């Protein structure tokens, strides 16, 4: 996904640490550390009220929510995966019915969700209030303090923490926060375990990837770019054992989520493999190949370029959700195998057509 899409209602990248307090009518509160590890044996599934710390303060959810509104850009996937049918979700991009992409459609149907779709532009506070929510999920929303305060007058708001940039909350922490908010902590841990197992299986099958360098690239307004290592896309590659910190050395990850350089400086894109996101800009490959110095890059010499033309894959890569990650891993593994074998004669599988 290119920066253009991040700017359609999204900005830099975010994340969150969380400190949870959970209790039931018969047991003391169960504290959760920033790493998400429970320090009490109380079951979070039935533990209300639950208190969540976020970048704007503390949110307490008194009882099991029944009407959940998601004002973030990808949180519907977590809700579906946890068996929750939200009454409203927010459009990011793609234009799919119920703002639900193909990889999440079966899960949406399974919970019987037919949510109202909120616009991807400014949050309409009055519209949210009209939906009468008892919980507002905003872990990947980029809301401001003012918006948080207004939304909190409607219902408890689950926002990202201040320990990460907006849109950069690690998968496990976001999962634990959302799961605790809806009384599904045990199910949340299972989602994390399933994702970890699939990703670790790929890493274990490819020990030779450890330490090799990789990046996720794009072309925006004629300039090549790459996402910093904390973006969810390269962060997934890092879990395969790849070193994705290369772009960080040439930009300022504290103020933005990607590196952008002039075509003349593509020489710094000298990583073993680059996953180029080109579905929204079909001429990306031609533009990159025409840049001075492209022929001398390590991924050019060694056959390490992966050219995506599939909008569904790129959407899944960007969503980084419990429902999308499995699809991404299955799509990426054979392509990374070909790109990282060091043999330029090995053809890197492409995608049949853009979606």
BELBEL-V681703 format. One record per residue. RES is the residue in one letter. PHI is phi in radians with two decimals (NA if undefined). PSI is psi as a letter, one per 30 degrees, with the letter a starting at -180 (* if undefined). NEAR is the number of other ideal C-beta (glycine too) atoms within 10 Angstrom. Layout:
res	phi	psi	near
RES	PHI	PSI	NEAR
RES	PHI	PSI	NEAR
//
This chain:
res	phi	psi	near
X	NA	k	22
X	-1.51	l	20
X	-1.00	f	18
X	-0.92	e	13
X	-1.22	e	20
X	-1.13	e	22
X	-1.47	f	9
X	-1.41	i	13
X	1.59	f	18
X	-2.17	l	24
X	-2.23	b	14
X	-1.21	a	19
X	-2.00	k	25
X	-2.38	l	27
X	-2.97	a	23
X	-2.87	k	26
X	-1.59	l	20
X	-2.40	k	25
X	-2.11	j	16
X	-1.94	k	25
X	-2.22	k	19
X	-2.25	k	27
X	-2.67	l	19
X	-2.06	l	16
X	-1.15	f	7
X	-2.02	f	7
X	-2.29	l	14
X	-1.19	l	11
X	-1.07	k	17
X	-1.78	j	21
X	-1.44	k	16
X	-2.11	k	25
X	-1.36	l	12
X	-1.05	f	14
X	-1.42	f	10
X	1.61	g	22
X	-1.43	k	9
X	-1.22	k	19
X	-1.83	g	11
X	-2.36	l	16
X	-1.51	f	7
X	-1.04	k	19
X	-1.44	k	15
X	-1.19	f	26
X	-0.98	e	18
X	-1.94	g	16
X	-1.63	j	22
X	-2.25	k	19
X	-1.27	l	14
X	-2.14	k	26
X	-2.02	k	19
X	-2.11	k	27
X	-1.55	k	21
X	-2.48	a	23
X	-1.17	f	17
X	-1.85	f	20
X	2.66	b	14
X	-2.23	k	10
X	-2.04	k	22
X	-1.99	k	11
X	-1.87	j	22
X	-1.31	e	11
X	-2.63	l	11
X	-0.94	j	14
X	-1.24	k	22
X	-1.97	f	11
X	-2.15	j	15
X	-1.80	k	28
X	-1.98	k	29
X	-1.80	j	30
X	-1.81	g	27
X	-1.51	l	26
X	-1.59	f	26
X	-2.43	g	27
X	-1.16	f	25
X	-1.02	e	32
X	-1.10	e	25
X	-1.15	e	30
X	-1.10	e	26
X	-1.02	e	26
X	-1.11	f	24
X	-1.60	g	23
X	1.45	g	12
X	-1.85	k	24
X	-1.80	j	16
X	-1.18	k	28
X	-1.46	f	18
X	-2.71	k	22
X	-2.35	l	28
X	-1.94	k	28
X	-1.17	k	17
X	-1.79	d	24
X	-2.81	l	20
X	1.88	e	18
X	1.23	g	8
X	-1.35	l	16
X	-1.02	k	9
X	1.05	g	19
X	0.92	h	24
X	-2.01	j	23
X	-1.36	l	26
X	-0.94	e	15
X	-1.19	f	20
X	-1.87	f	27
X	-1.10	e	15
X	-1.09	e	11
X	-1.19	e	19
X	-1.08	e	24
X	-1.11	e	13
X	-1.09	e	12
X	-1.71	g	14
X	1.20	h	7
X	-1.47	k	20
X	-2.33	i	12
X	-1.25	l	22
X	-1.12	k	16
X	-1.81	j	16
X	-1.43	k	19
X	-1.14	l	11
X	-1.48	f	17
X	-1.49	b	10
X	-1.02	k	8
X	-1.17	k	22
X	-1.55	j	12
X	-1.06	e	15
X	-1.11	e	9
X	-1.14	e	13
X	-1.05	e	22
X	-1.09	e	15
X	-1.16	f	12
X	-1.45	f	18
X	0.92	h	12
X	-1.32	l	24
X	-1.95	g	17
X	-2.72	k	24
X	-2.09	j	29
X	-1.71	k	29
X	-2.52	h	25
X	-1.27	f	31
X	-2.35	h	31
X	-2.06	f	28
X	1.23	g	22
X	-1.15	l	23
X	-1.63	l	12
X	-1.03	e	11
X	-1.08	e	10
X	-1.14	e	20
X	-1.03	e	19
X	-1.10	e	13
X	-1.18	e	17
X	-1.14	e	23
X	-1.17	f	15
X	-1.30	f	9
X	-1.61	e	18
X	-2.87	l	21
X	-1.00	k	21
X	-2.02	k	29
X	-1.67	j	30
X	-1.91	l	31
X	-1.18	l	29
X	-1.55	l	22
X	-1.51	g	16
X	-1.46	f	18
X	-2.39	l	19
X	-1.23	l	22
X	-0.96	k	22
X	1.18	g	26
X	-2.24	g	22
X	-1.10	k	27
X	-1.02	k	18
X	-0.93	e	22
X	-1.16	e	17
X	-1.25	e	22
X	-1.12	e	30
X	-1.07	e	27
X	-1.13	e	26
X	-1.16	e	29
X	-1.15	e	32
X	-1.09	e	28
X	-1.12	e	28
X	-1.12	e	31
X	-1.85	g	24
X	1.24	h	22
X	-2.28	h	23
X	-1.07	e	28
X	-1.10	e	12
X	-1.14	e	18
X	-1.09	e	26
X	-1.09	e	17
X	-1.19	e	16
X	-1.06	e	23
X	-1.14	e	17
X	-1.09	e	11
X	-1.12	e	14
X	-1.13	e	21
X	-1.05	e	13
X	-1.12	e	9
X	-1.15	e	14
X	-1.20	e	19
X	-1.15	e	13
X	-1.07	e	12
X	-1.18	e	18
X	-1.06	e	14
X	-1.15	e	10
X	-1.33	f	12
X	-2.33	i	17
X	-1.08	f	8
X	-1.22	f	12
X	-1.33	f	20
X	-0.96	k	11
X	1.54	f	9
X	-1.23	l	20
X	-1.69	k	19
X	-2.65	l	27
X	-2.70	l	28
X	-1.98	j	30
X	-2.00	l	26
X	-2.77	l	27
X	-2.16	k	23
X	-2.31	k	15
X	0.91	h	10
X	1.43	f	9
X	-1.93	k	16
X	-1.31	k	24
X	-2.53	l	21
X	-2.60	k	29
X	-1.41	k	28
X	-1.18	l	27
X	-1.09	f	19
X	-1.48	f	23
X	-1.09	k	25
X	-1.01	f	28
X	-1.23	e	21
X	-1.13	f	25
X	-1.06	e	20
X	-1.15	e	21
X	-1.05	e	23
X	-1.09	e	14
X	-1.26	f	17
X	-1.42	f	23
X	1.82	g	19
X	-1.43	l	24
X	-1.59	j	18
X	-1.94	g	26
X	-1.54	f	15
X	-0.90	e	21
X	-1.07	f	25
X	-1.06	f	17
X	-1.28	f	9
X	-1.98	g	14
X	-2.55	a	17
X	-2.22	i	9
X	-1.06	f	21
X	-1.35	f	9
X	-2.10	f	8
X	-2.65	l	16
X	-1.97	g	22
X	-2.62	l	22
X	-1.81	k	24
X	-2.32	k	18
X	-2.32	l	17
X	-1.28	l	10
X	-0.96	f	16
X	-1.22	f	9
X	-1.82	g	16
X	-1.14	f	20
X	-1.04	f	13
X	-1.36	f	16
X	-1.43	h	27
X	-1.73	h	17
X	-1.70	l	21
X	-1.10	e	21
X	-2.47	k	26
X	-2.30	k	26
X	-1.61	j	27
X	-1.59	k	22
X	-1.61	j	27
X	-2.23	g	25
X	-1.08	e	21
X	-1.56	f	17
X	-2.33	i	18
X	-0.99	f	10
X	-1.59	g	10
X	-0.95	e	22
X	-1.06	e	17
X	-1.09	e	11
X	-1.11	e	16
X	-1.15	e	23
X	-1.14	f	12
X	-1.53	f	10
X	-1.33	k	20
X	-1.10	k	11
X	1.65	f	15
X	-1.03	e	18
X	-1.09	f	9
X	-1.67	f	11
X	-1.17	k	20
X	-0.99	e	15
X	-1.18	f	25
X	-1.32	e	18
X	-1.15	e	12
X	-1.80	g	17
X	1.30	h	19
X	-1.73	g	25
X	-1.50	k	20
X	-2.04	j	24
X	-1.83	j	18
X	-1.46	k	23
X	-2.23	g	21
X	-1.86	j	19
X	-1.14	e	20
X	-1.20	e	19
X	-1.01	e	24
X	-1.15	e	27
X	-1.10	e	24
X	-1.11	e	25
X	-1.04	e	24
X	-1.34	e	27
X	-1.12	e	26
X	0.86	h	23
X	-1.89	l	28
X	-1.06	f	26
X	-1.58	f	24
X	-1.61	f	23
X	-1.12	e	24
X	-1.06	e	16
X	-1.08	e	20
X	-1.12	e	23
X	-1.06	e	19
X	-1.12	e	13
X	-1.31	e	18
X	-1.44	e	20
X	-0.94	e	15
X	-1.15	f	11
X	-1.30	e	19
X	-1.17	e	25
X	-0.98	e	17
X	-1.23	e	16
X	-1.25	f	24
X	-1.80	g	25
X	-1.42	f	15
X	1.36	g	14
X	-1.89	j	10
X	-1.12	f	13
X	-1.36	f	6
X	-1.32	k	14
X	-1.34	k	9
X	-1.44	k	20
X	-1.01	k	13
X	-1.77	a	13
X	-2.00	k	19
X	-1.06	e	8
X	-2.80	l	9
X	-1.20	k	15
X	-1.94	*	15
//
